[in-house]
Amino acid sequence: MLTGKITLITGATAGIGMATARLFAERGAKLLLTGRNEAAGNALAAELGADFLAQDIAAPEAASRLVACALGLHGRLDVLVNNAGVLFNGTVATCTDAEWDRIMAVNVTSVFRLCRAVVPVMAAQKSGAIINVASDWGLVAATDALAYGTSKGAIVQLTRSMAADHARQGIRVNAVCPGDTDTAMLRGDSRAADEARFAAMAEAIPLGRIGQPRDVAAAIAFLASDDAAFITGAMLPVDGGNSAV
């Protein structure tokens, strides 16, 4: 269980982040949520008895503000869930500089900055769990998603490196690697442009369905819990078997 664990979740106002916030609240965690949608964030915080601080996670000062807020509210930080992410389709021939830069800023640099701010706090506590939301596209190649796949591959390696660097400080660092999950991000993907294409995507997955945000949230909750006390440096696919075939 997660009773009393002080948890910071990024990208918490929709999709996987929102499902994770709800599941953590059900299991007794104390939450600081962040995202850009202030109205949705405040509504979710009120629903869950959580705190919300609106931030553009790509802003250079966001990490220090969030960690300072968590410490001001609770005096410690037990779990960090780096969930915020963006997706633009494109190949190396079509990806623009602006798309590349935005994906790297949100999907990679914000994770680096938050981890850099959080690790000293967790090291002083001699305990902590960091869960990064990568993607099965960080494990295997996908077409028409060059920048996104590259960013998630970077998160896979960042997770492994941090796990090795900080294990002796009592900090566990793991990643979940979702496959196609029924979120606004997926619904905006050209592969899911209509219901027929969406159904075809589901049929192609070995388990025969699209993932739900709660599926990923459950994996995150496990990795954050004491049940995963001997797990660090793991990349956990939550993709219905997609990366296995």
C-alpha positions in Angstrom: 0.0 0.0 0.0 0.9 3.6 -0.3 -0.5 4.9 3.0 1.2 8.2 4.0 3.6 8.3 1.1 4.2 11.9 0.0 3.9 11.7 -3.8 4.5 14.2 -6.6 2.9 13.4 -9.9 3.5 15.4 -13.1 1.0 15.5 -16.0 -1.7 14.7 -13.5 -4.6 16.5 -15.1 -5.5 13.8 -17.7 -4.9 10.3 -18.9 -2.3 8.1 -17.1 -1.4 10.9 -14.7 -5.0 11.4 -13.5 -5.6 7.6 -13.2 -2.4 7.4 -11.2 -3.5 10.2 -8.9 -6.8 8.5 -8.2 -5.3 5.1 -7.5 -2.6 6.6 -5.2 -5.3 8.5 -3.3 -7.3 5.3 -3.0 -4.3 3.6 -1.5 -3.6 6.3 1.1 -0.9 8.5 -0.5 -0.7 12.2 0.1 -0.5 14.0 -3.2 1.0 17.0 -4.8 -0.2 17.2 -8.4 1.0 19.3 -11.2 0.0 20.1 -14.8 -0.8 23.0 -17.1 -4.6 22.8 -16.9 -5.3 24.7 -13.7 -9.0 24.2 -13.7 -8.8 20.4 -14.2 -6.0 20.2 -11.6 -7.8 22.1 -9.0 -10.9 20.0 -9.5 -9.0 16.8 -9.2 -7.2 18.0 -6.1 -10.5 18.9 -4.5 -11.9 15.5 -5.4 -8.9 13.6 -4.0 -8.0 15.8 -1.0 -4.7 16.6 -2.7 -2.7 19.7 -3.4 -2.2 21.1 -6.9 0.4 23.5 -8.3 0.0 24.6 -11.9 3.3 24.5 -13.8 4.6 24.1 -17.4 6.9 21.3 -16.5 9.3 22.4 -19.3 10.0 25.7 -17.6 13.5 25.9 -16.0 12.2 26.8 -12.6 9.4 24.3 -12.4 11.4 21.5 -10.7 12.6 23.7 -7.9 9.2 25.2 -7.3 7.5 21.8 -7.1 10.1 20.3 -4.7 9.9 23.4 -2.5 6.2 23.1 -2.5 6.2 19.5 -1.5 8.7 20.1 1.3 6.8 23.1 2.5 3.6 21.1 2.7 4.9 17.8 4.1 8.6 18.2 5.0 9.6 15.2 2.8 9.0 13.5 -0.5 8.7 9.7 -0.8 7.7 9.2 -4.4 8.2 11.0 -7.7 6.2 10.0 -10.8 7.5 11.7 -13.9 4.5 11.3 -16.2 4.2 14.5 -18.2 4.8 14.0 -21.9 3.9 15.2 -25.4 3.8 13.4 -28.8 4.3 14.7 -32.3 4.3 12.4 -35.3 7.0 12.6 -37.8 10.1 11.1 -39.4 13.6 12.5 -39.5 12.6 14.1 -42.8 9.5 15.8 -41.5 10.1 16.6 -37.8 10.6 20.3 -37.3 13.1 21.9 -34.9 10.2 23.3 -32.8 8.6 19.8 -32.5 12.0 18.2 -31.6 12.8 20.9 -29.0 9.4 20.7 -27.3 9.4 16.9 -27.1 12.9 16.9 -25.6 12.0 19.8 -23.2 8.9 18.0 -21.8 9.8 14.4 -22.1 13.5 14.4 -21.2 14.8 17.7 -19.8 12.0 18.1 -17.3 12.6 14.6 -16.0 16.3 15.3 -15.6 15.6 18.5 -13.7 13.0 17.0 -11.4 15.2 14.1 -10.6 18.2 16.4 -10.0 16.0 18.4 -7.5 14.5 15.3 -5.8 17.6 13.1 -5.4 19.2 15.2 -2.6 16.0 15.2 -0.7 15.6 11.4 -0.9 19.2 10.8 -0.2 18.9 12.8 3.0 15.9 10.6 3.9 17.8 7.5 2.8 14.7 6.4 1.0 12.6 7.2 -2.0 11.1 5.8 -5.2 11.2 7.5 -8.6 9.0 6.1 -11.4 9.5 7.5 -14.9 6.8 7.0 -17.6 8.7 5.9 -20.7 7.1 3.9 -23.5 7.3 0.6 -25.3 8.5 2.9 -28.1 11.6 3.5 -26.0 12.2 -0.3 -26.1 11.4 -1.0 -29.7 11.2 1.1 -32.9 8.0 2.7 -34.1 7.3 4.4 -37.4 6.5 8.0 -37.8 7.4 8.9 -34.2 11.1 9.7 -34.4 11.4 12.4 -31.8 9.0 10.7 -29.3 10.7 7.4 -29.6 14.1 9.0 -29.1 12.9 10.9 -26.0 11.5 7.7 -24.5 14.7 5.8 -25.2 16.5 8.5 -23.4 14.2 8.0 -20.4 15.0 4.3 -20.4 18.7 4.9 -20.2 18.3 7.8 -17.7 16.4 5.4 -15.4 19.0 2.7 -15.6 21.9 5.2 -14.9 20.1 6.7 -12.0 19.2 3.3 -10.5 22.9 2.4 -10.6 24.1 5.8 -9.2 21.7 6.1 -6.3 20.8 2.6 -5.1 23.2 2.8 -2.1 21.4 6.0 -1.0 18.2 4.0 -0.7 16.6 5.5 -3.8 14.9 3.1 -6.2 14.5 4.3 -9.8 12.3 2.4 -12.3 10.3 3.0 -15.4 7.0 1.8 -16.8 6.8 1.5 -20.6 3.1 1.8 -21.7 1.9 0.7 -25.1 -1.1 2.0 -26.8 -3.3 3.4 -24.0 -6.7 5.0 -24.3 -5.9 8.6 -23.6 -6.3 11.9 -25.4 -2.7 11.6 -26.7 -3.6 8.3 -28.4 -6.9 9.6 -29.7 -5.0 12.4 -31.3 -2.5 10.0 -33.1 -3.1 9.6 -36.8 -3.2 5.8 -36.2 -6.4 6.2 -34.2 -8.1 8.7 -36.4 -11.4 6.8 -36.5 -13.0 3.9 -34.7 -12.1 1.4 -37.4 -8.4 2.2 -37.1 -8.7 2.2 -33.3 -10.3 -1.3 -33.4 -7.5 -2.5 -35.7 -4.9 -1.2 -33.3 -6.6 -3.2 -30.5 -6.7 -6.3 -32.6 -3.0 -6.1 -33.3 -2.1 -6.2 -29.6 -1.4 -9.8 -28.3 -3.9 -9.4 -25.4 -6.5 -8.1 -27.9 -7.3 -4.7 -26.4 -6.0 -1.2 -26.0 -4.6 -0.4 -22.5 -6.5 1.7 -20.0 -4.9 4.4 -17.9 -5.6 2.4 -14.8 -3.5 -0.5 -16.2 -0.5 1.8 -16.2 -1.4 3.4 -12.9 -1.4 0.0 -11.2 2.1 -0.7 -12.4 3.3 2.7 -11.2 1.7 2.0 -7.8 3.4 -1.3 -7.5 6.8 0.1 -8.3 6.2 2.9 -5.7 5.1 0.5 -3.0 7.2 -1.4 -0.5 6.2 -4.6 -2.4 8.8 -3.5 -4.9 11.5 -2.9 -2.3 14.1 -5.0 -4.1 13.3 -3.7 -7.6 15.4 -0.9 -9.2 16.5 -0.2 -12.7 13.6 -2.1 -14.1 11.8 -1.2 -17.4 8.2 -2.7 -16.9 6.3 -3.0 -20.2 2.6 -2.3 -19.8 1.7 -2.9 -23.4 -0.4 -6.1 -23.7 2.6 -7.9 -25.1 3.4 -5.6 -27.9 7.1 -5.3 -27.2 7.4 -9.1 -26.9 6.5 -9.8 -30.5 
